[in-house]
């Protein structure tokens, strides 16, 4: 069953996966910026926790969406650890960018 409709459907799935992952990546980077901004005076710890959890969750979804087709044996723990590492990297890069300005 290798018809044109099947190929178009598969291409649509890949495009939707990429666009969804890019949207989650953008939201994750926004959460990294919000995490850094929550350290200003007057903000509570609930903002840090919320931005951190939402950012890690979005990056986990983006990582799973982009890597799952290429690495089918990747585990959920690997995705979670990778997304937490990406979130920490994004926070550090934003922090260094603010310091160097």
GIUR-V808764 format. One record per residue. N is the residue number from 0. SS is DSSP state (2 for helix, 1 for strand, 0 for the rest). Layout:
N,SS / N,SS
//
This chain:
0,0 / 1,0 / 2,0 / 3,2 / 4,2 / 5,2 / 6,2 / 7,2 / 8,2 / 9,2 / 10,2 / 11,2 / 12,2 / 13,2 / 14,2 / 15,2 / 16,2 / 17,2 / 18,2 / 19,2 / 20,2 / 21,2 / 22,2 / 23,2 / 24,2 / 25,2 / 26,2 / 27,2 / 28,2 / 29,2 / 30,2 / 31,2 / 32,2 / 33,2 / 34,2 / 35,2 / 36,2 / 37,0 / 38,0 / 39,0 / 40,0 / 41,0 / 42,0 / 43,0 / 44,2 / 45,2 / 46,2 / 47,2 / 48,2 / 49,2 / 50,2 / 51,2 / 52,2 / 53,2 / 54,2 / 55,2 / 56,2 / 57,2 / 58,2 / 59,2 / 60,2 / 61,2 / 62,2 / 63,2 / 64,2 / 65,2 / 66,2 / 67,0 / 68,0 / 69,0 / 70,0 / 71,0 / 72,0 / 73,0 / 74,0 / 75,2 / 76,2 / 77,2 / 78,2 / 79,2 / 80,2 / 81,2 / 82,2 / 83,2 / 84,2 / 85,2 / 86,2 / 87,2 / 88,2 / 89,2 / 90,2 / 91,2 / 92,2 / 93,2 / 94,2 / 95,2 / 96,2 / 97,2 / 98,2 / 99,2 / 100,0
//
